[in-house]
């Protein structure tokens, strides 16, 4: 009884303190942006938070805004992005606040650490991901997963429904692919059970929602007392921990037994340098997030855009017919082009980049200012301010991409000779912390896209459907992407 009373008093005290800080901050700022954010008024006009941010940034003369109640400066100005990611990279680390927000899920993983931990993981991963052998291994794994699992999962028997959630299909495929490539194991043998994907999604979503609290004491108090969303987050992370632990144990067992001794996978390389299983767990979860969510998100939106732009799909098929030649006739069921053939598919490359421009898997990326600074557009940044750049909004800036910026037009990536032309990396954000697996991820997207486009006709189940994103670490569609899949081979 006494313990219950003490708990209640502490919880009440935290709530009062949180409300006081929240009210104080709100009184300090009565601007229209903060009022709309706090009240949720923005939802009256915009279905997605990124679209509201895009509207605000488009209407800002500097393409930069500040949300005072979040102490967050958000920019879509290419000069500011280059300043953060290259010129003053040292002044914009991920910082302790980011580690506090995402640390329960990602621990000391590469995405939220700075300093020695970041340099160690990046150095080891870059040495491996940049090697010819690891890229060949990635290609081998990808080919197997497409032929053995992805394509068969979409082959519908004449008596079965052809309605599928494409987002779920791509997430499961990407999970299997990253487990084989990064960890050297077959996830089907881990006995992971039902609910794994859901647990990972919930852990990602609830962790990201912490950043939207106007007062961090709210989620900290809920975590302390293990209530509400923090209780659900803790339960989801426990399931994620079990997955990571099973992966590490299985990889170690295979190595000890001499089975699966091909040590081209990244986990084997890290295990040779890291003895701390908790640290290995953080590395595994980070690679799962990078390998599963970003590729799956990119593929899901790519096929959504193709359903809205069938002429682009037709051009991809036409281009692949030309590049593949007779192979297209002899292997109609599942064609996996070699690397040289893939390089020749310039329009496919352009279409994938155009999709990522409009719907980047990472819609907003945040840093914390280490010291006072002034951005190139004149915006003053105080020490301790959260500073974010917004790739989603940048892809919708007329000043950057022209008056047709909202259109899906792969041709904007091609020169007069029809060859792919890369964009300035700060209009299409990169920087010192650019994704190490970017080229492998792009290869996976293009290979999967071509295999499915040539084999299946994929159309929206509801032609009026529009994307509705769930707040999270990566772009995730609410309710998935329901599509109708028809096998082109059955029509031959």
JOJO-V505296 format. One record per residue. N is the residue number from 1. SS is DSSP state (helix for helix, strand for strand, loop for the rest). Layout:
n=N ss=SS
n=N ss=SS
This chain:
n=1 ss=loop
n=2 ss=helix
n=3 ss=helix
n=4 ss=helix
n=5 ss=helix
n=6 ss=helix
n=7 ss=helix
n=8 ss=helix
n=9 ss=helix
n=10 ss=helix
n=11 ss=helix
n=12 ss=helix
n=13 ss=helix
n=14 ss=helix
n=15 ss=helix
n=16 ss=helix
n=17 ss=helix
n=18 ss=helix
n=19 ss=helix
n=20 ss=helix
n=21 ss=helix
n=22 ss=helix
n=23 ss=helix
n=24 ss=helix
n=25 ss=helix
n=26 ss=helix
n=27 ss=helix
n=28 ss=helix
n=29 ss=loop
n=30 ss=loop
n=31 ss=loop
n=32 ss=helix
n=33 ss=helix
n=34 ss=helix
n=35 ss=helix
n=36 ss=helix
n=37 ss=helix
n=38 ss=helix
n=39 ss=helix
n=40 ss=loop
n=41 ss=helix
n=42 ss=helix
n=43 ss=helix
n=44 ss=helix
n=45 ss=loop
n=46 ss=loop
n=47 ss=loop
n=48 ss=loop
n=49 ss=helix
n=50 ss=helix
n=51 ss=helix
n=52 ss=helix
n=53 ss=helix
n=54 ss=helix
n=55 ss=helix
n=56 ss=helix
n=57 ss=helix
n=58 ss=helix
n=59 ss=loop
n=60 ss=loop
n=61 ss=loop
n=62 ss=loop
n=63 ss=loop
n=64 ss=strand
n=65 ss=strand
n=66 ss=strand
n=67 ss=strand
n=68 ss=helix
n=69 ss=helix
n=70 ss=helix
n=71 ss=loop
n=72 ss=strand
n=73 ss=strand
n=74 ss=strand
n=75 ss=strand
n=76 ss=loop
n=77 ss=loop
n=78 ss=helix
n=79 ss=helix
n=80 ss=helix
n=81 ss=helix
n=82 ss=helix
n=83 ss=helix
n=84 ss=helix
n=85 ss=helix
n=86 ss=helix
n=87 ss=helix
n=88 ss=loop
n=89 ss=helix
n=90 ss=helix
n=91 ss=helix
n=92 ss=strand
n=93 ss=strand
n=94 ss=loop
n=95 ss=helix
n=96 ss=helix
n=97 ss=helix
n=98 ss=helix
n=99 ss=helix
n=100 ss=helix
n=101 ss=helix
n=102 ss=helix
n=103 ss=helix
n=104 ss=helix
n=105 ss=helix
n=106 ss=helix
n=107 ss=loop
n=108 ss=loop
n=109 ss=loop
n=110 ss=loop
n=111 ss=loop
n=112 ss=loop
n=113 ss=loop
n=114 ss=loop
n=115 ss=helix
n=116 ss=helix
n=117 ss=helix
n=118 ss=helix
n=119 ss=helix
n=120 ss=helix
n=121 ss=helix
n=122 ss=helix
n=123 ss=helix
n=124 ss=helix
n=125 ss=helix
n=126 ss=helix
n=127 ss=helix
n=128 ss=helix
n=129 ss=helix
n=130 ss=loop
n=131 ss=loop
n=132 ss=helix
n=133 ss=helix
n=134 ss=helix
n=135 ss=helix
n=136 ss=helix
n=137 ss=helix
n=138 ss=helix
n=139 ss=helix
n=140 ss=helix
n=141 ss=helix
n=142 ss=helix
n=143 ss=helix
n=144 ss=helix
n=145 ss=helix
n=146 ss=helix
n=147 ss=helix
n=148 ss=helix
n=149 ss=helix
n=150 ss=helix
n=151 ss=helix
n=152 ss=helix
n=153 ss=helix
n=154 ss=helix
n=155 ss=loop
n=156 ss=loop
n=157 ss=loop
n=158 ss=loop
n=159 ss=loop
n=160 ss=loop
n=161 ss=loop
n=162 ss=loop
n=163 ss=strand
n=164 ss=strand
n=165 ss=strand
n=166 ss=helix
n=167 ss=helix
n=168 ss=helix
n=169 ss=helix
n=170 ss=helix
n=171 ss=helix
n=172 ss=helix
n=173 ss=helix
n=174 ss=helix
n=175 ss=helix
n=176 ss=helix
n=177 ss=helix
n=178 ss=helix
n=179 ss=helix
n=180 ss=helix
n=181 ss=helix
n=182 ss=helix
n=183 ss=helix
n=184 ss=loop
n=185 ss=loop
n=186 ss=loop
n=187 ss=helix
n=188 ss=helix
n=189 ss=helix
n=190 ss=loop
n=191 ss=loop
n=192 ss=loop
n=193 ss=loop
n=194 ss=loop
n=195 ss=loop
n=196 ss=helix
n=197 ss=helix
n=198 ss=helix
n=199 ss=helix
n=200 ss=helix
n=201 ss=helix
n=202 ss=helix
n=203 ss=helix
n=204 ss=helix
n=205 ss=helix
n=206 ss=helix
n=207 ss=helix
n=208 ss=helix
n=209 ss=helix
n=210 ss=helix
n=211 ss=helix
n=212 ss=helix
n=213 ss=loop
n=214 ss=loop
n=215 ss=loop
n=216 ss=helix
n=217 ss=helix
n=218 ss=helix
n=219 ss=helix
n=220 ss=helix
n=221 ss=helix
n=222 ss=helix
n=223 ss=helix
n=224 ss=helix
n=225 ss=helix
n=226 ss=loop
n=227 ss=loop
n=228 ss=helix
n=229 ss=helix
n=230 ss=helix
n=231 ss=helix
n=232 ss=helix
n=233 ss=helix
n=234 ss=helix
n=235 ss=helix
n=236 ss=helix
n=237 ss=helix
n=238 ss=helix
n=239 ss=helix
n=240 ss=helix
n=241 ss=helix
n=242 ss=helix
n=243 ss=helix
n=244 ss=helix
n=245 ss=helix
n=246 ss=helix
n=247 ss=helix
n=248 ss=helix
n=249 ss=helix
n=250 ss=helix
n=251 ss=helix
n=252 ss=helix
n=253 ss=helix
n=254 ss=helix
n=255 ss=helix
n=256 ss=helix
n=257 ss=helix
n=258 ss=loop
n=259 ss=loop
n=260 ss=loop
n=261 ss=loop
n=262 ss=loop
n=263 ss=loop
n=264 ss=loop
n=265 ss=loop
n=266 ss=helix
n=267 ss=helix
n=268 ss=helix
n=269 ss=helix
n=270 ss=helix
n=271 ss=helix
n=272 ss=loop
n=273 ss=loop
n=274 ss=loop
n=275 ss=loop
n=276 ss=loop
n=277 ss=helix
n=278 ss=helix
n=279 ss=helix
n=280 ss=helix
n=281 ss=helix
n=282 ss=helix
n=283 ss=helix
n=284 ss=helix
n=285 ss=helix
n=286 ss=helix
n=287 ss=helix
n=288 ss=helix
n=289 ss=helix
n=290 ss=helix
n=291 ss=helix
n=292 ss=helix
n=293 ss=helix
n=294 ss=helix
n=295 ss=helix
n=296 ss=helix
n=297 ss=helix
n=298 ss=helix
n=299 ss=helix
n=300 ss=helix
n=301 ss=helix
n=302 ss=helix
n=303 ss=helix
n=304 ss=helix
n=305 ss=helix
n=306 ss=helix
n=307 ss=helix
n=308 ss=helix
n=309 ss=loop
n=310 ss=helix
n=311 ss=helix
n=312 ss=helix
n=313 ss=helix
n=314 ss=helix
n=315 ss=helix
n=316 ss=helix
n=317 ss=helix
n=318 ss=helix
n=319 ss=helix
n=320 ss=helix
n=321 ss=helix
n=322 ss=helix
n=323 ss=helix
n=324 ss=helix
n=325 ss=loop
n=326 ss=loop
n=327 ss=helix
n=328 ss=helix
n=329 ss=helix
n=330 ss=helix
n=331 ss=loop
n=332 ss=loop
n=333 ss=loop
n=334 ss=loop
n=335 ss=loop
n=336 ss=loop
n=337 ss=loop
n=338 ss=loop
n=339 ss=helix
n=340 ss=helix
n=341 ss=helix
n=342 ss=helix
n=343 ss=helix
n=344 ss=helix
n=345 ss=loop
n=346 ss=helix
n=347 ss=helix
n=348 ss=helix
n=349 ss=helix
n=350 ss=helix
n=351 ss=helix
n=352 ss=helix
n=353 ss=helix
n=354 ss=helix
n=355 ss=helix
n=356 ss=helix
n=357 ss=helix
n=358 ss=helix
n=359 ss=loop
n=360 ss=loop
n=361 ss=loop
n=362 ss=loop
n=363 ss=loop
n=364 ss=loop
n=365 ss=strand
n=366 ss=strand
n=367 ss=strand
n=368 ss=strand
n=369 ss=strand
n=370 ss=loop
n=371 ss=loop
n=372 ss=loop
n=373 ss=strand
n=374 ss=strand
n=375 ss=loop
n=376 ss=loop
n=377 ss=loop
n=378 ss=loop
n=379 ss=loop
n=380 ss=strand
n=381 ss=strand
n=382 ss=loop
n=383 ss=loop
n=384 ss=loop
n=385 ss=loop
n=386 ss=strand
n=387 ss=strand
n=388 ss=strand
n=389 ss=strand
n=390 ss=loop
n=391 ss=helix
n=392 ss=helix
n=393 ss=helix
n=394 ss=helix
n=395 ss=loop
n=396 ss=loop
n=397 ss=loop
n=398 ss=helix
n=399 ss=helix
n=400 ss=helix
n=401 ss=helix
n=402 ss=loop
n=403 ss=loop
n=404 ss=loop
n=405 ss=loop
n=406 ss=loop
n=407 ss=loop
n=408 ss=loop
n=409 ss=loop
n=410 ss=helix
n=411 ss=helix
n=412 ss=helix
n=413 ss=helix
n=414 ss=strand
n=415 ss=loop
n=416 ss=loop
n=417 ss=loop
n=418 ss=loop
n=419 ss=loop
n=420 ss=strand
n=421 ss=loop
n=422 ss=loop
n=423 ss=loop
n=424 ss=loop
n=425 ss=loop
n=426 ss=loop
n=427 ss=loop
n=428 ss=loop
n=429 ss=loop
n=430 ss=loop
n=431 ss=loop
n=432 ss=loop
n=433 ss=loop
n=434 ss=loop
n=435 ss=loop
n=436 ss=loop
n=437 ss=loop
n=438 ss=helix
n=439 ss=helix
n=440 ss=helix
n=441 ss=helix
n=442 ss=helix
n=443 ss=helix
n=444 ss=helix
n=445 ss=helix
n=446 ss=helix
n=447 ss=helix
n=448 ss=helix
n=449 ss=helix
n=450 ss=helix
n=451 ss=helix
n=452 ss=helix
n=453 ss=helix
n=454 ss=helix
n=455 ss=helix
n=456 ss=strand
n=457 ss=strand
n=458 ss=strand
n=459 ss=strand
n=460 ss=strand
n=461 ss=loop
n=462 ss=loop
n=463 ss=loop
n=464 ss=loop
n=465 ss=loop
n=466 ss=loop
n=467 ss=loop
n=468 ss=loop
n=469 ss=strand
n=470 ss=strand
n=471 ss=loop
n=472 ss=loop
n=473 ss=loop
n=474 ss=loop
n=475 ss=loop
n=476 ss=strand
n=477 ss=strand
n=478 ss=loop
n=479 ss=loop
n=480 ss=loop
n=481 ss=loop
n=482 ss=strand
n=483 ss=strand
n=484 ss=strand
n=485 ss=strand
n=486 ss=strand
n=487 ss=strand
n=488 ss=helix
n=489 ss=helix
n=490 ss=helix
n=491 ss=helix
n=492 ss=loop
